[in-house]
Amino acid sequence: MAALQTVMERLTGEKSFLVQVGKDHMCTAHLCPSGKVLLVDPAQKAFDAKHTDFEILSDEHGLAGYD
């Protein structure tokens, strides 16, 4: 779901990246023009999710699990 969210945001011209939260959870980092990062978590149906331990992934690393 997070990969789909990221792709949909990019198709509309927004800047977004996949985010690794913990070992087995992914969400989307939406980059606002102000520089703020909002986490969109489709699995939890949360916009501006309050995850504190996360890593923004490069496209190469974010899509590596979708072989």
Phi and psi restraints in degrees (range 20) as a CNS / XPLOR table:
assign (resid 1 and name C) (resid 2 and name N)
       (resid 2 and name CA) (resid 2 and name C) 1.0 -66.1 20.0 2
assign (resid 2 and name N) (resid 2 and name CA)
       (resid 2 and name C) (resid 3 and name N) 1.0 -37.9 20.0 2
assign (resid 2 and name C) (resid 3 and name N)
       (resid 3 and name CA) (resid 3 and name C) 1.0 -64.0 20.0 2
assign (resid 3 and name N) (resid 3 and name CA)
       (resid 3 and name C) (resid 4 and name N) 1.0 -40.6 20.0 2
assign (resid 3 and name C) (resid 4 and name N)
       (resid 4 and name CA) (resid 4 and name C) 1.0 -63.9 20.0 2
assign (resid 4 and name N) (resid 4 and name CA)
       (resid 4 and name C) (resid 5 and name N) 1.0 -43.4 20.0 2
assign (resid 4 and name C) (resid 5 and name N)
       (resid 5 and name CA) (resid 5 and name C) 1.0 -59.1 20.0 2
assign (resid 5 and name N) (resid 5 and name CA)
       (resid 5 and name C) (resid 6 and name N) 1.0 -43.9 20.0 2
assign (resid 5 and name C) (resid 6 and name N)
       (resid 6 and name CA) (resid 6 and name C) 1.0 -63.1 20.0 2
assign (resid 6 and name N) (resid 6 and name CA)
       (resid 6 and name C) (resid 7 and name N) 1.0 -45.6 20.0 2
assign (resid 6 and name C) (resid 7 and name N)
       (resid 7 and name CA) (resid 7 and name C) 1.0 -63.4 20.0 2
assign (resid 7 and name N) (resid 7 and name CA)
       (resid 7 and name C) (resid 8 and name N) 1.0 -43.4 20.0 2
assign (resid 7 and name C) (resid 8 and name N)
       (resid 8 and name CA) (resid 8 and name C) 1.0 -62.8 20.0 2
assign (resid 8 and name N) (resid 8 and name CA)
       (resid 8 and name C) (resid 9 and name N) 1.0 -41.0 20.0 2
assign (resid 8 and name C) (resid 9 and name N)
       (resid 9 and name CA) (resid 9 and name C) 1.0 -64.7 20.0 2
assign (resid 9 and name N) (resid 9 and name CA)
       (resid 9 and name C) (resid 10 and name N) 1.0 -41.7 20.0 2
assign (resid 9 and name C) (resid 10 and name N)
       (resid 10 and name CA) (resid 10 and name C) 1.0 -65.7 20.0 2
assign (resid 10 and name N) (resid 10 and name CA)
       (resid 10 and name C) (resid 11 and name N) 1.0 -35.6 20.0 2
assign (resid 10 and name C) (resid 11 and name N)
       (resid 11 and name CA) (resid 11 and name C) 1.0 -64.1 20.0 2
assign (resid 11 and name N) (resid 11 and name CA)
       (resid 11 and name C) (resid 12 and name N) 1.0 -25.8 20.0 2
assign (resid 11 and name C) (resid 12 and name N)
       (resid 12 and name CA) (resid 12 and name C) 1.0 -91.5 20.0 2
assign (resid 12 and name N) (resid 12 and name CA)
       (resid 12 and name C) (resid 13 and name N) 1.0 4.3 20.0 2
assign (resid 12 and name C) (resid 13 and name N)
       (resid 13 and name CA) (resid 13 and name C) 1.0 92.9 20.0 2
assign (resid 13 and name N) (resid 13 and name CA)
       (resid 13 and name C) (resid 14 and name N) 1.0 5.0 20.0 2
assign (resid 13 and name C) (resid 14 and name N)
       (resid 14 and name CA) (resid 14 and name C) 1.0 -83.8 20.0 2
assign (resid 14 and name N) (resid 14 and name CA)
       (resid 14 and name C) (resid 15 and name N) 1.0 158.7 20.0 2
assign (resid 14 and name C) (resid 15 and name N)
       (resid 15 and name CA) (resid 15 and name C) 1.0 -96.5 20.0 2
assign (resid 15 and name N) (resid 15 and name CA)
       (resid 15 and name C) (resid 16 and name N) 1.0 120.8 20.0 2
assign (resid 15 and name C) (resid 16 and name N)
       (resid 16 and name CA) (resid 16 and name C) 1.0 -150.8 20.0 2
assign (resid 16 and name N) (resid 16 and name CA)
       (resid 16 and name C) (resid 17 and name N) 1.0 154.2 20.0 2
assign (resid 16 and name C) (resid 17 and name N)
       (resid 17 and name CA) (resid 17 and name C) 1.0 -142.6 20.0 2
assign (resid 17 and name N) (resid 17 and name CA)
       (resid 17 and name C) (resid 18 and name N) 1.0 154.9 20.0 2
assign (resid 17 and name C) (resid 18 and name N)
       (resid 18 and name CA) (resid 18 and name C) 1.0 -72.2 20.0 2
assign (resid 18 and name N) (resid 18 and name CA)
       (resid 18 and name C) (resid 19 and name N) 1.0 146.7 20.0 2
assign (resid 18 and name C) (resid 19 and name N)
       (resid 19 and name CA) (resid 19 and name C) 1.0 -128.6 20.0 2
assign (resid 19 and name N) (resid 19 and name CA)
       (resid 19 and name C) (resid 20 and name N) 1.0 134.2 20.0 2
assign (resid 19 and name C) (resid 20 and name N)
       (resid 20 and name CA) (resid 20 and name C) 1.0 -92.3 20.0 2
assign (resid 20 and name N) (resid 20 and name CA)
       (resid 20 and name C) (resid 21 and name N) 1.0 124.0 20.0 2
assign (resid 20 and name C) (resid 21 and name N)
       (resid 21 and name CA) (resid 21 and name C) 1.0 -118.7 20.0 2
assign (resid 21 and name N) (resid 21 and name CA)
       (resid 21 and name C) (resid 22 and name N) 1.0 113.3 20.0 2
assign (resid 21 and name C) (resid 22 and name N)
       (resid 22 and name CA) (resid 22 and name C) 1.0 67.3 20.0 2
assign (resid 22 and name N) (resid 22 and name CA)
       (resid 22 and name C) (resid 23 and name N) 1.0 -155.3 20.0 2
assign (resid 22 and name C) (resid 23 and name N)
       (resid 23 and name CA) (resid 23 and name C) 1.0 -86.4 20.0 2
assign (resid 23 and name N) (resid 23 and name CA)
       (resid 23 and name C) (resid 24 and name N) 1.0 -38.1 20.0 2
assign (resid 23 and name C) (resid 24 and name N)
       (resid 24 and name CA) (resid 24 and name C) 1.0 -123.0 20.0 2
assign (resid 24 and name N) (resid 24 and name CA)
       (resid 24 and name C) (resid 25 and name N) 1.0 20.2 20.0 2
assign (resid 24 and name C) (resid 25 and name N)
       (resid 25 and name CA) (resid 25 and name C) 1.0 -128.1 20.0 2
assign (resid 25 and name N) (resid 25 and name CA)
       (resid 25 and name C) (resid 26 and name N) 1.0 137.9 20.0 2
assign (resid 25 and name C) (resid 26 and name N)
       (resid 26 and name CA) (resid 26 and name C) 1.0 -124.2 20.0 2
assign (resid 26 and name N) (resid 26 and name CA)
       (resid 26 and name C) (resid 27 and name N) 1.0 148.4 20.0 2
assign (resid 26 and name C) (resid 27 and name N)
       (resid 27 and name CA) (resid 27 and name C) 1.0 -146.9 20.0 2
assign (resid 27 and name N) (resid 27 and name CA)
       (resid 27 and name C) (resid 28 and name N) 1.0 -174.3 20.0 2
assign (resid 27 and name C) (resid 28 and name N)
       (resid 28 and name CA) (resid 28 and name C) 1.0 -112.5 20.0 2
assign (resid 28 and name N) (resid 28 and name CA)
       (resid 28 and name C) (resid 29 and name N) 1.0 135.4 20.0 2
assign (resid 28 and name C) (resid 29 and name N)
       (resid 29 and name CA) (resid 29 and name C) 1.0 -98.1 20.0 2
assign (resid 29 and name N) (resid 29 and name CA)
       (resid 29 and name C) (resid 30 and name N) 1.0 117.9 20.0 2
assign (resid 29 and name C) (resid 30 and name N)
       (resid 30 and name CA) (resid 30 and name C) 1.0 -99.8 20.0 2
assign (resid 30 and name N) (resid 30 and name CA)
       (resid 30 and name C) (resid 31 and name N) 1.0 121.8 20.0 2
assign (resid 30 and name C) (resid 31 and name N)
       (resid 31 and name CA) (resid 31 and name C) 1.0 -95.3 20.0 2
assign (resid 31 and name N) (resid 31 and name CA)
       (resid 31 and name C) (resid 32 and name N) 1.0 114.6 20.0 2
assign (resid 31 and name C) (resid 32 and name N)
       (resid 32 and name CA) (resid 32 and name C) 1.0 -78.0 20.0 2
assign (resid 32 and name N) (resid 32 and name CA)
       (resid 32 and name C) (resid 33 and name N) 1.0 154.0 20.0 2
assign (resid 32 and name C) (resid 33 and name N)
       (resid 33 and name CA) (resid 33 and name C) 1.0 -57.4 20.0 2
assign (resid 33 and name N) (resid 33 and name CA)
       (resid 33 and name C) (resid 34 and name N) 1.0 -27.1 20.0 2
assign (resid 33 and name C) (resid 34 and name N)
       (resid 34 and name CA) (resid 34 and name C) 1.0 -73.8 20.0 2
assign (resid 34 and name N) (resid 34 and name CA)
       (resid 34 and name C) (resid 35 and name N) 1.0 -10.5 20.0 2
assign (resid 34 and name C) (resid 35 and name N)
       (resid 35 and name CA) (resid 35 and name C) 1.0 99.3 20.0 2
assign (resid 35 and name N) (resid 35 and name CA)
       (resid 35 and name C) (resid 36 and name N) 1.0 -7.7 20.0 2
assign (resid 35 and name C) (resid 36 and name N)
       (resid 36 and name CA) (resid 36 and name C) 1.0 -73.1 20.0 2
assign (resid 36 and name N) (resid 36 and name CA)
       (resid 36 and name C) (resid 37 and name N) 1.0 144.0 20.0 2
assign (resid 36 and name C) (resid 37 and name N)
       (resid 37 and name CA) (resid 37 and name C) 1.0 -104.4 20.0 2
assign (resid 37 and name N) (resid 37 and name CA)
       (resid 37 and name C) (resid 38 and name N) 1.0 121.4 20.0 2
assign (resid 37 and name C) (resid 38 and name N)
       (resid 38 and name CA) (resid 38 and name C) 1.0 -105.9 20.0 2
assign (resid 38 and name N) (resid 38 and name CA)
       (resid 38 and name C) (resid 39 and name N) 1.0 131.6 20.0 2
assign (resid 38 and name C) (resid 39 and name N)
       (resid 39 and name CA) (resid 39 and name C) 1.0 -94.4 20.0 2
assign (resid 39 and name N) (resid 39 and name CA)
       (resid 39 and name C) (resid 40 and name N) 1.0 125.2 20.0 2
assign (resid 39 and name C) (resid 40 and name N)
       (resid 40 and name CA) (resid 40 and name C) 1.0 -108.0 20.0 2
assign (resid 40 and name N) (resid 40 and name CA)
       (resid 40 and name C) (resid 41 and name N) 1.0 118.3 20.0 2
assign (resid 40 and name C) (resid 41 and name N)
       (resid 41 and name CA) (resid 41 and name C) 1.0 -115.6 20.0 2
assign (resid 41 and name N) (resid 41 and name CA)
       (resid 41 and name C) (resid 42 and name N) 1.0 93.0 20.0 2
assign (resid 41 and name C) (resid 42 and name N)
       (resid 42 and name CA) (resid 42 and name C) 1.0 -62.5 20.0 2
assign (resid 42 and name N) (resid 42 and name CA)
       (resid 42 and name C) (resid 43 and name N) 1.0 -29.6 20.0 2
assign (resid 42 and name C) (resid 43 and name N)
       (resid 43 and name CA) (resid 43 and name C) 1.0 -66.9 20.0 2
assign (resid 43 and name N) (resid 43 and name CA)
       (resid 43 and name C) (resid 44 and name N) 1.0 -34.4 20.0 2
assign (resid 43 and name C) (resid 44 and name N)
       (resid 44 and name CA) (resid 44 and name C) 1.0 -99.7 20.0 2
assign (resid 44 and name N) (resid 44 and name CA)
       (resid 44 and name C) (resid 45 and name N) 1.0 3.0 20.0 2
assign (resid 44 and name C) (resid 45 and name N)
       (resid 45 and name CA) (resid 45 and name C) 1.0 52.5 20.0 2
assign (resid 45 and name N) (resid 45 and name CA)
       (resid 45 and name C) (resid 46 and name N) 1.0 48.3 20.0 2
assign (resid 45 and name C) (resid 46 and name N)
       (resid 46 and name CA) (resid 46 and name C) 1.0 -124.2 20.0 2
assign (resid 46 and name N) (resid 46 and name CA)
       (resid 46 and name C) (resid 47 and name N) 1.0 129.2 20.0 2
assign (resid 46 and name C) (resid 47 and name N)
       (resid 47 and name CA) (resid 47 and name C) 1.0 -105.2 20.0 2
assign (resid 47 and name N) (resid 47 and name CA)
       (resid 47 and name C) (resid 48 and name N) 1.0 131.6 20.0 2
assign (resid 47 and name C) (resid 48 and name N)
       (resid 48 and name CA) (resid 48 and name C) 1.0 64.6 20.0 2
assign (resid 48 and name N) (resid 48 and name CA)
       (resid 48 and name C) (resid 49 and name N) 1.0 48.5 20.0 2
assign (resid 48 and name C) (resid 49 and name N)
       (resid 49 and name CA) (resid 49 and name C) 1.0 -60.5 20.0 2
assign (resid 49 and name N) (resid 49 and name CA)
       (resid 49 and name C) (resid 50 and name N) 1.0 148.4 20.0 2
assign (resid 49 and name C) (resid 50 and name N)
       (resid 50 and name CA) (resid 50 and name C) 1.0 -98.9 20.0 2
assign (resid 50 and name N) (resid 50 and name CA)
       (resid 50 and name C) (resid 51 and name N) 1.0 42.2 20.0 2
assign (resid 50 and name C) (resid 51 and name N)
       (resid 51 and name CA) (resid 51 and name C) 1.0 -70.0 20.0 2
assign (resid 51 and name N) (resid 51 and name CA)
       (resid 51 and name C) (resid 52 and name N) 1.0 136.9 20.0 2
assign (resid 51 and name C) (resid 52 and name N)
       (resid 52 and name CA) (resid 52 and name C) 1.0 -105.9 20.0 2
assign (resid 52 and name N) (resid 52 and name CA)
       (resid 52 and name C) (resid 53 and name N) 1.0 -24.2 20.0 2
assign (resid 52 and name C) (resid 53 and name N)
       (resid 53 and name CA) (resid 53 and name C) 1.0 -116.5 20.0 2
assign (resid 53 and name N) (resid 53 and name CA)
       (resid 53 and name C) (resid 54 and name N) 1.0 98.6 20.0 2
assign (resid 53 and name C) (resid 54 and name N)
       (resid 54 and name CA) (resid 54 and name C) 1.0 -147.8 20.0 2
assign (resid 54 and name N) (resid 54 and name CA)
       (resid 54 and name C) (resid 55 and name N) 1.0 162.4 20.0 2
assign (resid 54 and name C) (resid 55 and name N)
       (resid 55 and name CA) (resid 55 and name C) 1.0 -133.6 20.0 2
assign (resid 55 and name N) (resid 55 and name CA)
       (resid 55 and name C) (resid 56 and name N) 1.0 123.9 20.0 2
assign (resid 55 and name C) (resid 56 and name N)
       (resid 56 and name CA) (resid 56 and name C) 1.0 -75.9 20.0 2
assign (resid 56 and name N) (resid 56 and name CA)
       (resid 56 and name C) (resid 57 and name N) 1.0 127.3 20.0 2
assign (resid 56 and name C) (resid 57 and name N)
       (resid 57 and name CA) (resid 57 and name C) 1.0 -98.9 20.0 2
assign (resid 57 and name N) (resid 57 and name CA)
       (resid 57 and name C) (resid 58 and name N) 1.0 148.7 20.0 2
assign (resid 57 and name C) (resid 58 and name N)
       (resid 58 and name CA) (resid 58 and name C) 1.0 -71.1 20.0 2
assign (resid 58 and name N) (resid 58 and name CA)
       (resid 58 and name C) (resid 59 and name N) 1.0 163.7 20.0 2
assign (resid 58 and name C) (resid 59 and name N)
       (resid 59 and name CA) (resid 59 and name C) 1.0 -59.1 20.0 2
assign (resid 59 and name N) (resid 59 and name CA)
       (resid 59 and name C) (resid 60 and name N) 1.0 -40.3 20.0 2
assign (resid 59 and name C) (resid 60 and name N)
       (resid 60 and name CA) (resid 60 and name C) 1.0 -61.5 20.0 2
assign (resid 60 and name N) (resid 60 and name CA)
       (resid 60 and name C) (resid 61 and name N) 1.0 -46.7 20.0 2
assign (resid 60 and name C) (resid 61 and name N)
       (resid 61 and name CA) (resid 61 and name C) 1.0 -75.3 20.0 2
assign (resid 61 and name N) (resid 61 and name CA)
       (resid 61 and name C) (resid 62 and name N) 1.0 -33.8 20.0 2
assign (resid 61 and name C) (resid 62 and name N)
       (resid 62 and name CA) (resid 62 and name C) 1.0 -68.1 20.0 2
assign (resid 62 and name N) (resid 62 and name CA)
       (resid 62 and name C) (resid 63 and name N) 1.0 -33.9 20.0 2
assign (resid 62 and name C) (resid 63 and name N)
       (resid 63 and name CA) (resid 63 and name C) 1.0 -97.8 20.0 2
assign (resid 63 and name N) (resid 63 and name CA)
       (resid 63 and name C) (resid 64 and name N) 1.0 1.5 20.0 2
assign (resid 63 and name C) (resid 64 and name N)
       (resid 64 and name CA) (resid 64 and name C) 1.0 -62.1 20.0 2
assign (resid 64 and name N) (resid 64 and name CA)
       (resid 64 and name C) (resid 65 and name N) 1.0 -30.3 20.0 2
assign (resid 64 and name C) (resid 65 and name N)
       (resid 65 and name CA) (resid 65 and name C) 1.0 -80.3 20.0 2
assign (resid 65 and name N) (resid 65 and name CA)
       (resid 65 and name C) (resid 66 and name N) 1.0 -0.9 20.0 2
assign (resid 65 and name C) (resid 66 and name N)
       (resid 66 and name CA) (resid 66 and name C) 1.0 -105.2 20.0 2
assign (resid 66 and name N) (resid 66 and name CA)
       (resid 66 and name C) (resid 67 and name N) 1.0 35.0 20.0 2
